[in-house]
Amino acid sequence: SSGAKMDDFSNVSSVLTLEGFNLPPESAFSAFIFAALSYMVILFCNLVLILTIILNRSLHQPMYLLLLNLPINDLIGSTALFIQLIKEILLDTRTIQYSACVTQAFFIHVYGTGAVLILTAMAYDRYIAICCPLRYNTLMTNAHLRKIITLLWVCDLILIGVLFFLLLRLPRCRSLMSHPYCDNPSLLKLVCANTTINNIYGLFITALMQVIVVSTILYTYIQILVTCFRNKGSADTKSKALQTCATHLIVFLLLECLGLLTIISYRLSQFPPQLRRLIGVSTLIFPPTLNPIIYGLKTKDIRVKAMHFLRTKIFPS
């Protein structure tokens, strides 16, 4: 029987079948246009934000250099999703190589973890700027900033690297994915072995991220609010500080709500599959589209420099 079992595993196809959105043929063209346009908007908005920060020396401040990581991370997540999604719609295929599926899932998880780590680092930066303004320049030096950025990317890659190492050590005996794109929970469903360690580790990193991130962001914003209302400084400084925090909070809450809905949809077996797919995809569409727009519109320095960049470099009259 163990020989038969080995045969089962050796006969597993290296090609996976994705569930997809079950679109009728007449909707395929509209879906392709929507996906291609969404990706182009995400690419355009995030690249404008990246280039605006890189090309303007006046924006080479800790706040903006930390922000620079957000569009880079958004492009990682949305590219991982859209390249596969557009190919799926265009070629009318629902198949993907197992290796390509694991790669897509890896980058999607790197994006999810990276987003919350970057927002936490940005909250820490705002906390020092508003609550300890006199110490800001001595605390947020270029060397310290490099350490923060390196640390968040290294932590992200290690946490997700271990998640996928635990997945790849397990034998696989199924080839049908219950999702339109690849992620760790969907890949785990293809495994015919005990996945307890994987589930515990997955829940551990989710819980750890939530505890660290939510407590850090709550603490920093409460301190910022207290400082702003206690401070006898100018109303303009207060409003600028609160506006920056409101921007961060909107982006963070959007990501948290979508991430939480995705996790809940996986845990509830009676959750409508179509809705689960839509929620999963929206986590990779809405934040990458809205983040550069929210930051571009809400942060005056970026807005002014981005408009100048668009007028002079992209759309010169």
N, C-alpha and C positions, 0 to 999 in steps of 0.2 A: 504493500500500500504506500510505503514511503517512496518507492520508485515511481508509482503512478502520480504521486503528489509532485515529484520532481519534474515529471513530464508535463504536468499542468503548468508549472512555472516556466519551463523552457518553451512551451508553445505560446506564451503570451506575446501578443503582437507588440512591436516597438512603436506602432502607430495607435494613437488614442482617438476616440470619437467623442467630440464635444456635443453637449445637449443642444446648444444654440438657443435662439429666440423663437424658433419655429415660425419664421416669417413666411407668409404666402408669397409666391413668385412675383406678384404684381407690386409687393411692398419692397422688394429687394433693392430697386434703384433708389427709392426715397431713403432707405436705411443707409445705403452707401453714401449718398449725398450728405446726410446728417452726420455720419461718422467722419467722413473726410473733412467737412466744414468744421466740426467740433475740434478735430485734431489740428487743423490749420489755425484756428482761433487760439487754441492752447499754445501752439508753437510760437505764433506771432507775439501774443501778449507776454509770454514768459521770456522770449528772446529779447524783446524790447526792454523789459525790466533788467535782465542780466547785462545787456550792453550799456544801458543808461548808467548803471552803478559802476561797471568796469571803466567806462570811458570818461567819467567825470571825477576828477581828483577830489573835488569838494564833497563827494559822497563816499570817500574812502574813510569812513568813520565806523567804529564798532557796530553801531545799530544797523547800518546799511550793509556792512560786510557779512553780518550774521544773516540778514534778510536775503542776501545773494544766494545762500544755500537753499532757500525755499523754492524759487523757480527751477533751480538745477534738479532738486529732488522731485518736483512736480513733473518735469520733463521725463525723468526716469520712469515714474509710474504710468504716465499717460502713453508714452512710447511703447512700453511693455504691453499695454492693453490694445492700443489702436492698430498697431502693425498687424497683429493677429486678427483683430476684429474686421479690419478692412479687407484683408486677404480672404477671410472666411466668406464675407458677403460677395466680394468681387468674383472669386473662383467658384462660388456656390459649393464650398466644401466644408465639412465639419470635422475634418481630420487634422491631427497635429502630431508631429514626432514626439515621443516621450521626452527626449533630451530638450527639445524646444519648449515643451510644456513646463518642465522643471525650471528652465531658465526664466521663462515668463513669470512663473510663480515666485521665484527668488526675487526678481526685481520689483514685483508688486508688493511683496512683504517688506523689502528694503525701503520702498516709498512710504508705506504706512507707518513703520517705526521711525523712519527719518523725519517725517512731518512733525510728529509730536515732540521728538527730541529737539528739533530746530526751534519750535515754538517755545519750548521750555527755556532754551538758551537765550532767546529773544526777551522773554519775560524777566530773566535774571539781569540782563543788560539794562532794561528799562527801570528795574528796581534800584540798581546802583545809581543810575543817572538821576532818578527823581528823589530817592531817599538818602543817598550819600553823595550829592553833587560835587562837594569839595574833594572827595577821594576818587572821583570817577576816572580822572586821567592817570592817576597812579595805579588804580586797580585794573582798568581795562586797557592795558598796554597792548601793543601789537603781538608781543610774545605770548601774553595771556590769552589773547583772542585766537591765536593760532592753536594753542593748547585746547581751548574749548571746541573749536571747529574740528580738530583732529580727533578729540575724544568722542564727540557725538557720532562721527562717521565710523570710527573704529568700533564703538559699542554697537552701533546699528549692524555693521557687517558681521561681527562676532555672534550677536544674538540670533540673527537670521541664518548665518552659516551653520550654527549648531542645530537649529530647527531642521534644516535641509539635510544635514549629515545624519540626523536621527531618522529622517524619512527614507533616505537612499539606502540605508543598511537593511531595509525590510523587503521581503519578496513580494512581487506584485502578481495578481492572477486575474485582474479585470482590466478592461480597456475602455469602458464607457464612463465619460465624465458627466457629472450631473450639473454642469455649469457652463456658461458660454466662454469663460476664460479659465486659466489654470491658477489655482492657489493651493496652499497646504491642506486645508480641510478636504477639498475635492480629491487631491492626490492620495490622501490617507484612506479614502473610501475604496481605492483600487487595491489596497494591500490585504493580503490574506495571512495575517499574523497578529500577534498581540500588540496593540498600539497604545497601551497604557502609558508607557514612558513618554511617547510623543504627545499624548493628550495632556499629561501632567506638565510637561515642559511648555507646551503651547499656552496653557492656562496660567502657568507661572509667569511667563514673560508678559502676557496680557495684563495680569494683576499687578506685576511689578511696575510696568510702564504707567498704568493708571494711578497707582499709589504715588509714585514719584512725581509724575507729571501734574496730576490734579492738585496734590498738596502743594507743590512748588508754585503753580500758577495761582492757586487760591491765596496762599500766603503773600506772594509778591504783590498781587493786585489789591489785597486788603491794606497792606502797608503803604502802597502808592496812594490809595484813596485817602487814608488817614493823613498822610504827609501833605497831600494837595489841599485838604480842607483845614488842616492845622496851620499851614503855611500862610504867612501874611504877604507873600509875594504878589506880583502883578497878576491880574485876571487873565491876561494873555498867556502867560507861562502855564498857569493852571489849566486853561482850556486846551493848550497844545499837548500837555502831558496826558490829560484825560482822553483827548482824541486819539493819541497814539495807542493808549491802552485799550480803548474801545475797538480800534481796528484789529489789534491782536486777539481780543476776546471774541470778536465776530468770527474770525478765521478759525480760532481754536474750537469754538462751540459747533461750527459747521462740520469740522472734521470729526469731533467727538460724537455728535449725533449720528452721522452717517456710519462711523465705525461701530458704534454700539448697536445700531439697527442691523448691520451686517452680521455681527457676532450672535445677536438674538435670533436672527433668521436661520442660522446654521443649527442652533441648539433646539429649535422647535420643529419637530418633524411635520406638524400639521400646517406649517407656514406655506402659503401658496408659492409654488416653484417659480412662476413667472415674476412675481413680486420680489422674490429673493434675488433673482438674476438682475432685475432693474436696480435694486438697492446696491448690490455688489458693483455694478458698472458705474452707478452715479457717484460712488466714493472716489472713482478714478477720473470722473469727468468734471464734477462741480468744483471741488477745491482747486485743481490746477487751472480752471477757467477763471474762477472768481478771485483767487489770491492776488494775482498781479493787478487786476482791475481795482480791488478793494485798496491795496497798498498804493497803487498809482493815483487813485482819486483822493484818498484820505491823507496821504503824506505830501505836503506842499512841495518840499524840496524835490522829491521824485517826480511829482506831477509836472513841475516847471521844466525840469531837465529832460523828462521823457518827451514832452511836447516839442521842445527845442530839437531833440534828437530826431523826432519824426519829421519835423518841418525841414531840417537841413539835410539829413542823410537818406531818409526813406522816401519822402514825398516833396523833393525840392521844387519850388514853384518856377 
